[in-house]
């Protein structure tokens, strides 16, 4: 049970981190810019990784809920 909760927390934190990193903006004197404007593949990889990790998070959440 504790192992599933640790996995759920790991999936939750990495999912949130990937989502936030893929939509990061930078601010400077010229205005607001999307951080990944010069390298779109990085943002795509982060978004896909967030979807995969989110799926694992959802599955682990269901297992923890069903075991209670």
C-alpha positions as CSV (number, residue, x, y, z in Angstrom):
1,X,0.0,0.0,0.0
2,X,2.8,2.5,1.0
3,X,4.6,1.6,-2.2
4,X,1.6,2.5,-4.4
5,X,1.2,5.8,-2.5
6,X,4.9,6.6,-3.2
7,X,4.5,5.8,-6.9
8,X,1.3,7.9,-7.0
9,X,3.2,10.9,-5.5
10,X,6.1,10.4,-7.9
11,X,3.8,10.3,-10.9
12,X,1.8,13.3,-9.7
13,X,4.9,15.5,-9.1
14,X,6.6,14.6,-12.4
15,X,3.3,15.1,-14.3
16,X,2.8,18.5,-12.9
17,X,6.4,19.4,-13.5
18,X,6.3,18.4,-17.2
19,X,3.0,20.3,-17.7
20,X,4.4,23.4,-16.2
21,X,7.7,23.2,-18.0
22,X,5.9,22.8,-21.4
23,X,3.9,26.0,-20.9
24,X,6.7,28.1,-19.4
25,X,7.0,31.7,-20.4
26,X,9.9,34.1,-20.0
27,X,9.7,37.8,-19.3
28,X,12.1,40.5,-20.4
29,X,12.1,44.1,-21.5
30,X,10.8,43.2,-24.9
31,X,7.7,41.4,-23.5
32,X,6.5,37.9,-22.7
33,X,7.9,35.0,-24.7
34,X,7.1,31.3,-24.8
35,X,10.3,29.7,-23.4
36,X,10.4,26.9,-26.1
37,X,9.8,29.2,-29.1
38,X,13.2,28.3,-30.6
39,X,13.0,24.6,-29.8
40,X,9.4,23.3,-30.3
41,X,10.4,19.6,-30.1
42,X,11.3,20.0,-26.4
43,X,7.9,21.3,-25.6
44,X,6.3,18.4,-27.6
45,X,8.3,15.8,-25.7
46,X,7.4,17.4,-22.4
47,X,3.7,17.4,-23.2
48,X,3.8,13.8,-24.4
49,X,5.7,12.8,-21.3
50,X,3.2,14.6,-19.1
51,X,0.3,12.6,-20.8
52,X,2.1,9.3,-20.2
53,X,2.9,10.1,-16.6
54,X,-0.6,11.4,-16.1
55,X,-1.9,8.0,-17.3
56,X,0.3,6.2,-14.8
57,X,-0.8,8.6,-12.1
58,X,-4.5,8.0,-12.8
59,X,-4.0,4.2,-12.8
60,X,-2.1,4.2,-9.6
61,X,-4.7,6.5,-8.0
62,X,-7.4,4.0,-9.0
63,X,-5.4,1.1,-7.5
64,X,-4.9,3.0,-4.2
65,X,-8.6,3.9,-4.1
66,X,-9.7,0.3,-4.8
67,X,-7.4,-1.2,-2.1
68,X,-9.0,1.0,0.6
